[in-house]
Amino acid sequence: MASETHSVTGRVAPEEAARITRAMALMSVSVALLLIGIKTWAYLASGSVAMLSALADSTLDFAASLFTFFAVRYAAAPPDREHRYGHGKAEAFAGLFQAGLVLASAGIIVFEAVKHIVSPHPITHGAEGVVVMLVSIALTGALITAQTRAIRRTGSLATSGDRAHYAADLAANIVVIGGIAAGAFLQASWIDALAGLAVAGWLVWGAWGIARAAGDHLMDREMSEADRARIKALAMQDPALGDVHDLRTRMSGPLVHIQFHADLDPDMTLEEAHRIVVAAENRIREAFPAADIIIHPDPKGRAEPHGHEYFSEGRRAEQSA
């Protein structure tokens, strides 16, 4: 998940990315509300632990989606005097919030599953429960398809987090169907409880993936090696722009910040150097429309070491790679 986000961030203009991400957040909230309604009815009718696990998950999905809806609106706000790099990292905080809610959902499911293993009770209205889960699978699948298309265009971390727990829901719903059917038609209620435990384990795994991606975002992890190589290649398409070094990238919601040094002929005029640098910026921005790009020109062969020594380790690592 994280690598996919890194590889597509910045591929569309910020305004378009924000519009797509907001639309996905609104769709997610709507689907979660609908699922809560039908799963509440099914749980009250059947008393299934597996159904309760699905209901708890959908309830927390709604809370996460609602939080994400407001987070992406804030993340899309343009830079201001206090946030010169914009507000895009709000998406990463939304991802961490989602991970916490998914873990809470897993805890509720484990508690109820253990209780029903110790004190089993029969499950009723199994057919209705299975039908509800099939409807849930169809709705969740449609949402995941839409989110996947949006992520390919925007690289939104918030949408990726949403998709991660809805993908877990999709697999969990299949497990829930098996648990309900076994409990209702085979009188094996312990299978229903085990199905709930399986769902909880899947949710914990999904929460880890969401948290890891959010952590990468907040810790300014570099873009993928493929994207870094593409940035260098685009910059050096002009023979007048020499070696590209000290390349640094970091993500901020739908935006990506790119900066590097480039060797230029030390005898060219400032105006000519400016023209070459701007042309390189434009080439890179064609591939990454949401990129904020800073290029520092160095006089080839005459540039003394400069910049803070704290970051020199990054350059040495780049040269040895």
C-alpha positions as CSV (number, residue, x, y, z in Angstrom):
1,M,0.0,0.0,0.0
2,A,2.6,2.5,1.0
3,S,4.7,2.0,-2.1
4,E,1.7,2.5,-4.3
5,T,1.0,5.8,-2.7
6,H,4.6,6.9,-3.1
7,S,4.6,6.1,-6.8
8,V,1.5,8.0,-7.8
9,T,1.5,11.1,-5.6
10,G,1.7,14.3,-7.6
11,R,0.4,12.8,-10.9
12,V,-2.6,15.1,-11.1
13,A,-3.1,18.8,-10.4
14,P,-3.8,19.6,-6.7
15,E,-7.3,20.9,-7.4
16,E,-8.3,17.8,-9.3
17,A,-6.8,15.5,-6.7
18,A,-8.7,17.3,-3.9
19,R,-12.0,17.1,-5.8
20,I,-11.5,13.3,-6.4
21,T,-10.5,12.7,-2.8
22,R,-13.5,14.6,-1.4
23,A,-15.8,12.7,-3.6
24,M,-14.4,9.4,-2.4
25,A,-14.7,10.4,1.2
26,L,-18.4,11.3,0.7
27,M,-19.1,8.0,-1.1
28,S,-17.4,6.2,1.8
29,V,-19.5,7.9,4.4
30,S,-22.7,7.1,2.5
31,V,-21.8,3.4,2.0
32,A,-20.9,3.1,5.7
33,L,-24.2,4.6,6.8
34,L,-26.2,2.2,4.6
35,L,-24.2,-0.8,5.8
36,I,-24.8,0.2,9.5
37,G,-28.5,0.2,8.9
38,I,-28.8,-3.2,7.3
39,K,-26.3,-4.9,9.6
40,T,-28.0,-3.5,12.7
41,W,-31.3,-5.1,11.6
42,A,-29.5,-8.4,10.8
43,Y,-27.7,-8.6,14.2
44,L,-30.9,-7.8,16.1
45,A,-32.6,-10.6,14.2
46,S,-29.9,-13.2,14.4
47,G,-27.7,-12.5,17.4
48,S,-24.7,-13.6,15.4
49,V,-21.2,-12.7,16.8
50,A,-19.9,-12.7,13.3
51,M,-22.7,-10.3,12.3
52,L,-21.9,-8.1,15.4
53,S,-18.3,-8.0,14.3
54,A,-19.4,-6.8,10.8
55,L,-21.6,-4.2,12.4
56,A,-18.9,-3.0,14.8
57,D,-16.5,-2.7,11.8
58,S,-19.0,-0.7,9.7
59,T,-19.7,1.6,12.6
60,L,-16.1,2.4,13.0
61,D,-15.8,2.6,9.3
62,F,-18.4,5.4,9.4
63,A,-16.4,7.3,12.1
64,A,-13.2,6.9,10.1
65,S,-14.8,7.9,6.9
66,L,-16.4,11.0,8.5
67,F,-13.1,12.0,10.0
68,T,-11.4,11.4,6.6
69,F,-14.0,13.6,4.9
70,F,-13.1,16.6,7.0
71,A,-9.4,15.8,7.0
72,V,-9.2,15.8,3.2
73,R,-11.0,19.1,3.0
74,Y,-8.5,20.6,5.4
75,A,-5.6,18.9,3.5
76,A,-6.8,20.5,0.3
77,A,-6.6,24.0,1.7
78,P,-3.9,26.1,-0.1
79,P,-0.7,27.1,1.7
80,D,-0.9,30.1,4.0
81,R,1.5,32.2,6.1
82,E,1.7,29.6,8.8
83,H,1.8,26.5,6.5
84,R,4.0,27.4,3.6
85,Y,4.1,23.7,2.5
86,G,0.3,23.4,2.6
87,H,-1.9,21.2,4.8
88,G,-1.5,17.9,3.0
89,K,-0.1,15.9,5.9
90,A,-3.6,16.1,7.5
91,E,-4.3,13.0,5.3
92,A,-1.6,11.1,7.2
93,F,-3.2,12.0,10.5
94,A,-6.5,10.7,9.1
95,G,-4.7,7.5,8.3
96,L,-3.5,7.1,11.9
97,F,-7.0,7.8,13.2
98,Q,-8.3,5.1,10.9
99,A,-5.8,2.6,12.1
100,G,-6.7,3.3,15.7
101,L,-10.4,2.7,15.0
102,V,-9.7,-0.5,13.1
103,L,-7.8,-1.8,16.1
104,A,-10.6,-0.8,18.4
105,S,-13.0,-2.7,16.2
106,A,-10.8,-5.8,16.4
107,G,-10.8,-5.5,20.2
108,I,-14.6,-5.4,20.4
109,I,-14.9,-8.5,18.1
110,V,-12.4,-10.5,20.2
111,F,-14.2,-9.7,23.4
112,E,-17.6,-10.8,22.0
113,A,-16.2,-13.9,20.2
114,V,-14.5,-15.2,23.4
115,K,-17.7,-14.6,25.4
116,H,-19.7,-16.6,22.9
117,I,-17.2,-19.4,22.8
118,V,-17.4,-19.7,26.6
119,S,-21.2,-19.3,26.6
120,P,-22.5,-20.3,23.2
121,H,-26.1,-19.6,22.1
122,P,-28.0,-20.5,18.9
123,I,-28.1,-18.3,15.9
124,T,-31.5,-17.6,14.2
125,H,-32.5,-15.9,10.9
126,G,-29.4,-17.2,9.2
127,A,-30.9,-16.7,5.7
128,E,-31.6,-13.1,6.3
129,G,-28.1,-12.6,7.7
130,V,-26.5,-14.2,4.6
131,V,-28.5,-12.0,2.3
132,V,-27.5,-8.9,4.3
133,M,-23.8,-9.9,4.0
134,L,-24.1,-10.5,0.2
135,V,-25.6,-7.0,-0.2
136,S,-22.7,-5.7,2.0
137,I,-20.2,-7.4,-0.2
138,A,-21.7,-5.9,-3.4
139,L,-21.7,-2.3,-1.9
140,T,-18.2,-2.7,-0.5
141,G,-16.8,-4.1,-3.8
142,A,-18.3,-1.1,-5.7
143,L,-16.7,1.4,-3.3
144,I,-13.3,-0.3,-3.4
145,T,-13.3,-0.3,-7.2
146,A,-14.1,3.5,-7.2
147,Q,-11.4,4.1,-4.6
148,T,-8.8,2.1,-6.5
149,R,-9.3,4.3,-9.6
150,A,-9.1,7.4,-7.5
151,I,-5.8,6.3,-5.8
152,R,-4.3,5.6,-9.2
153,R,-4.9,9.2,-10.1
154,T,-4.2,11.0,-6.9
155,G,-2.1,8.8,-4.6
156,S,-4.2,10.0,-1.7
157,L,-3.1,8.5,1.6
158,A,-6.5,9.1,3.2
159,T,-8.3,7.3,0.4
160,S,-5.7,4.5,0.6
161,G,-6.5,4.1,4.3
162,D,-10.2,4.0,3.6
163,R,-9.7,1.4,0.9
164,A,-7.5,-0.7,3.2
165,H,-10.1,-1.2,5.8
166,Y,-12.9,-1.6,3.3
167,A,-10.8,-4.3,1.5
168,A,-10.5,-6.0,4.9
169,D,-14.3,-5.7,5.2
170,L,-14.7,-7.4,1.9
171,A,-12.7,-10.4,3.0
172,A,-14.3,-10.3,6.5
173,N,-17.8,-10.3,5.1
174,I,-17.0,-13.6,3.3
175,V,-15.8,-15.1,6.6
176,V,-18.9,-13.7,8.3
177,I,-21.2,-15.5,5.8
178,G,-19.5,-18.8,6.6
179,G,-19.9,-18.2,10.4
180,I,-23.5,-17.3,10.2
181,A,-24.3,-20.2,7.9
182,A,-22.5,-22.7,10.2
183,G,-24.1,-21.3,13.3
184,A,-27.7,-21.1,11.9
185,F,-27.8,-24.2,9.7
186,L,-25.3,-26.6,11.3
187,Q,-25.9,-25.6,15.0
188,A,-22.2,-25.0,15.3
189,S,-22.2,-21.6,17.0
190,W,-18.5,-22.0,17.9
191,I,-17.7,-21.6,14.2
192,D,-19.5,-18.3,14.2
193,A,-17.3,-17.1,17.1
194,L,-14.1,-18.3,15.4
195,A,-15.2,-16.4,12.2
196,G,-15.3,-13.3,14.4
197,L,-11.8,-14.0,15.7
198,A,-10.6,-14.4,12.1
199,V,-12.1,-11.1,11.2
200,A,-10.4,-9.5,14.1
201,G,-7.0,-10.8,13.0
202,W,-7.5,-9.5,9.5
203,L,-8.4,-6.1,10.9
204,V,-5.2,-5.9,13.0
205,W,-3.2,-6.7,9.9
206,G,-5.0,-4.0,7.9
207,A,-4.5,-1.5,10.7
208,W,-0.8,-2.1,10.7
209,G,-0.7,-1.4,6.9
210,I,-2.6,1.9,7.4
211,A,-0.4,3.0,10.3
212,R,2.8,2.1,8.4
213,A,1.8,4.2,5.4
214,A,0.8,7.1,7.5
215,G,4.1,6.9,9.4
216,D,6.1,6.9,6.1
217,H,4.1,10.0,5.1
218,L,4.7,11.9,8.4
219,M,8.4,10.9,8.4
220,D,9.0,12.3,4.9
221,R,9.9,9.0,3.3
222,E,11.3,9.4,-0.2
223,M,9.3,8.6,-3.3
224,S,9.8,5.3,-5.0
225,E,13.2,4.6,-6.6
226,A,11.4,4.5,-10.0
227,D,10.0,8.0,-9.5
228,R,13.3,9.3,-8.3
229,A,15.0,7.9,-11.4
230,R,12.3,9.4,-13.6
231,I,12.8,12.8,-12.0
232,K,16.6,12.6,-12.7
233,A,16.0,11.5,-16.3
234,L,13.6,14.3,-17.0
235,A,15.9,16.9,-15.6
236,M,18.9,15.7,-17.6
237,Q,17.1,15.5,-20.9
238,D,18.7,18.8,-21.7
239,P,22.5,18.2,-22.2
240,A,23.2,21.6,-20.8
241,L,22.0,20.4,-17.4
242,G,24.6,18.1,-16.0
243,D,24.7,15.8,-13.1
244,V,21.7,15.8,-10.7
245,H,22.6,15.2,-7.1
246,D,21.3,15.8,-3.6
247,L,17.8,14.8,-4.8
248,R,15.2,15.0,-2.0
249,T,11.5,14.3,-2.2
250,R,8.7,14.3,0.3
251,M,5.0,14.0,0.2
252,S,2.2,16.2,1.6
253,G,-1.2,14.8,0.8
254,P,-1.8,15.1,-2.9
255,L,1.4,17.2,-3.2
256,V,5.0,16.2,-3.6
257,H,8.0,18.4,-2.9
258,I,11.1,17.9,-5.0
259,Q,14.5,19.6,-4.7
260,F,18.0,18.8,-6.0
261,H,21.2,20.3,-7.2
262,A,22.3,20.3,-10.9
263,D,25.6,21.0,-12.5
264,L,25.7,23.8,-15.1
265,D,28.4,25.4,-17.2
266,P,30.1,27.9,-14.8
267,D,30.6,30.3,-17.7
268,M,27.0,30.7,-18.8
269,T,25.0,33.8,-17.9
270,L,22.6,33.8,-15.0
271,E,19.8,34.3,-17.5
272,E,20.7,31.2,-19.5
273,A,21.1,29.2,-16.3
274,H,17.6,30.3,-15.2
275,R,16.1,29.3,-18.6
276,I,17.6,25.8,-18.4
277,V,16.4,25.3,-14.8
278,V,12.9,26.5,-15.5
279,A,12.7,24.2,-18.6
280,A,13.8,21.3,-16.3
281,E,11.1,22.2,-13.8
282,N,8.5,22.2,-16.5
283,R,9.5,18.8,-17.8
284,I,9.2,17.3,-14.3
285,R,5.9,19.0,-13.6
286,E,4.4,17.5,-16.8
287,A,4.9,14.1,-15.2
288,F,4.1,15.3,-11.6
289,P,1.6,18.1,-12.0
290,A,1.2,18.5,-8.2
291,A,5.0,18.9,-7.7
292,D,6.6,21.9,-6.0
293,I,10.1,21.9,-7.5
294,I,13.3,23.7,-6.3
295,I,16.5,23.3,-8.4
296,H,19.8,24.7,-7.1
297,P,22.3,25.2,-9.9
298,D,26.0,24.4,-9.2
299,P,28.9,25.6,-11.3
300,K,30.3,22.4,-12.7
301,G,33.7,21.6,-11.3
302,R,33.8,24.8,-9.2
303,A,31.2,24.2,-6.5
304,E,32.7,24.0,-3.0
305,P,30.9,21.8,-0.4
306,H,27.9,23.6,0.9
307,G,24.7,23.0,2.8
308,H,24.3,21.7,6.3
309,E,26.6,18.8,7.1
310,Y,23.8,17.1,8.9
311,F,22.2,16.2,5.6
312,S,25.5,15.1,3.9
313,E,24.8,11.5,4.9
314,G,21.9,11.5,2.5
315,R,24.1,12.5,-0.4
316,R,26.7,9.8,0.4
317,A,23.9,7.2,0.6
318,E,22.7,8.4,-2.8
319,Q,26.1,8.2,-4.4
320,S,26.8,4.7,-3.0
321,A,23.4,3.3,-4.1
